[in-house]
Amino acid sequence: MSKSQKLFNDSKKVIPSGVNSPVRYFEPYPFFTKKSNGSYIWDEDNKKYIDFCNGYGALLLGHRRKEVLDAVLKQLTQGTLFCTPTHSEIELSKLIIGNFPSIEKVRLVNTGGEATMTAIRLARGFTKKKKIIKFEGCYHGAHDSVLVKAGSGSAHNGISVSDGGLDEVAKNSLVVPYNNSEELEKVITKNKDVAGVIIEPVLANMGLILPEKNFLSQVRKITKDNDVPLIFDEVVTGFRVSPGGAQQHFGIKPDITTLAKALGNGFVVAAVGGKKEIMNLLSPGGKVYQASTYAGNPVSVSAAISSIKTINKIKNKLYSKLEQYNSTLTRAIGDMACDLKIPHQINSTSSMFQIFFTDKPVTDYVSSKNADANKFKKMFSTLLKKGVFIAPSQFEVVFLSDAHTKSDIKYTINAYDIALKSVKN
């Protein structure tokens, strides 16, 4: 019995289902990680994996990035938590604003879920309205307002996807299909009580789903025409798609933006930012309440400052390298799948991609769910045996980092060749 299996058996006795986040589980049991460095992680049995899960996108610069660790180690000698304002919070806020022109003021929080919860509360406080529109397949955290799916009984009304979630809260979340601006316009026109629209500009929690041409600009126009605040959830895409996130890449200026993941390159930090007139509503100056003991803690802030500075310093080489590696990988995987006559679609952008086993384009929640998840599961298992770790779910994304090397990419292509043959067989 492997150490990971023993640890998992022990873990189930003290941790629900043996894991502290459901996405970490896969059959028959997840491996337990002992250490990491660069583009690699090692499990408790000392098996080495090339890591393409990358903290679900957080580790844009790779594991144990020197610049980030140096900044954190320096801060540790000065203290870990003060619960008073610090100069470093101002520095980080200025860096975020510098990278994201749509953000005029920013408040630091801890997680992406906390950021989206605050963004929605801000939109409601600003408009004095109740309803939020989200897009089917977009994930914005595990709180009641957004942990919803489209209800079949009442068109577009959200219903909770979780026991313990309140349907009376979820009903104020309206769900529309992604890549369907016409439906968005209909729903906004029909409902006069819409406080905001929240969207992942690029879906990274239904596999990878890209916005169709002009979709995001149409969403921006519709929300502007109807005086509805637009929230870009850039928890995944912030810094990863470009130094200024998806909004820079697509040329869209939302009213509110949420950031996390690559902001801290492995440290717990997130942010919500936007227009001054909206952000000034936050307490204590305004009446929209938000508070946190650990918000702006100096250790995470030092990591985020170093992360952004490093990204900005190497951005010309960083993003071209990631795009090149992504293109090399996806082109090879696509060619191998074609040679094996395996129906497939590959969606990719910048440093992210995903393969779907289907013969139809994947453009929204429904088409993503129609892909063959069992084939993906078989491919994942084979990749894992070959020492390549991607997120275990079809509905996650393969993430590249600056730490990946040409030899990593070459090895991974060979691993996918074997994995795709296992799917074919």
Residue, then its C-alpha position, 0 to 999 in steps of 0.5 A: m500500500s502506498k503512503s498516499q493510500k495510507l494517508f487517505n485512509d487516515s484522512k477520511k477519519v478526521i476530514p470529511s471525504g478525506v479532502n479539504s476541497p472537493v476538487r482535490y478528490f479523484e478515484p481511487y484516492p488522491f496522491f498526497t504532496k510532500k514538496s514542490n519546486g519550479s514546475y514539479i511536485w513530489d508525492e509522499d512516495n517520492k514520485k515526481y510529477i510535472d504540475f499542470c494543475n498549478g494551484y488551479g491557475a495560481l502559480l503563474l510563476g511556478h512553485r517556490r519562485k525565488e523573488v516571491l519567497d525572498a519577499v516573504l522571508k524578509q517580511l517574516t522577520q518583521g511580523t506576520l499579522f498586525c491588523t493595522p494599516t501598512h505601507s505595503e497595502i498601499e504599494l500593492s493597491k497602486l500596483i493593481i491599479g497600474n495594471f488594471p485601468s478599470i480599477e480606481k480603488v481596491r480593497l484587499v481580501n483573502t479569497g476569490g469567493e470573498a472577493t465575488m461576495t463583496a463585489i455582488r454586495l457592492a453592486r446591490g448597495f450601489t443600485k439599491k436593487k436585488k437581482i444578480i445575473k450570472f452565466e451558466g457554467c461560470y463559477h464565482g465561489a461557494h456562497d449562496s448568491v452564485l452557487v446556483k444553476a438555471g431552474s427549469g420551473s421558472a425561466h432563468n431563476g436560479i436554484s441552489v445546487s447545494d443542500g443547505g443553500l437557500d432557494e430564497v437567496a438563489k431566486n435572486s440570481l438569474v442564470v443565462p447561457y454563456n455566449n448568448s448576449e441576446e438572452l442577456e438583453k431579454v432578461i435585463t429588459k424583463n427584470k427591472d430589479v437587476a443590481g449587476v451582471i457577474i461573468e468570468p470573461v473566459l470560463a475556466n470552471m467548465g473546462l476552458i470556454l472562450p467568449e465568441k467574437n464580440f460577446l464581451s463587448q455586447v455584454r458591456k454595451i447591454t449593461k451600460d445601456n441599462d445602467v447595470p454594473l458589470i462585474f468581471d470575475e478575473v480570479v483565474t484570468g487576472f494576470r494569467v491571460s495578460p498583465g491586465g487580465a482578460q479585460q486588457h486582452f479583450g479591451i473591455k472596462p468593467d465596473i468592478t473586478t475581482l482578483a485572486k490566484a495569480l495575484g499572490n502566486g501561491f499565497v492567500v490574497a485576493a482583491v475587489g476593485g472598481k470605480k471610485e463611486i462604487m468602491n467608496l460605498l465600502s465601510p467604514g466610509g460607506k454603508v456596504y459592510q465588509a471586514s476581515t481579520y486577515a485582509g491585507n496581511p503583510v505576508s500575503v501582501s509581500a508575496a503579491i507585490s513581488s508577484i506583480k513586479t516580477i510579472n511586469k518585469i518579464k511580461n514580454k518574454l513571459y506571455s510569448k513563452l506561455e503562448q508558444y508552449n501552449s500552442t506546441l502542446t495543443r497542436a501536438i495533442g490535436d494532431m495525435a487525437c486526429d491520427l487516432k480518429i478520436p472525436h475531440q475539441i481543444n479550447s486554448t488561450s494564453s497559458m490555458f487549455q483543455i481537451f473535450f472528447t466530443d465532435k461538436p464545438v464547446t461554447d457553453y455549459v450544455s456543450s461542455k457537459n455533453a463531452d465524454a467525461n469518462k474518456f477524460k477520466k481515463m486520459f487523466s489516470t494514464l497521464l498521472k501514471k506517466g508523471v503528468f499531473i493535470a486537474p482531475s476534472q474535465f471541468e477544470v483547466v490545464f495551466l502552464s507556468d513560467a517554470h515549465t521548460k521545453s523538456d517538460i513540454k516534450y515529455t508531456i506530449n509523449a505522455y499525452d500520446i500514450a494517454l490518448k491511445s488508452v482512450k482509443n483502446 
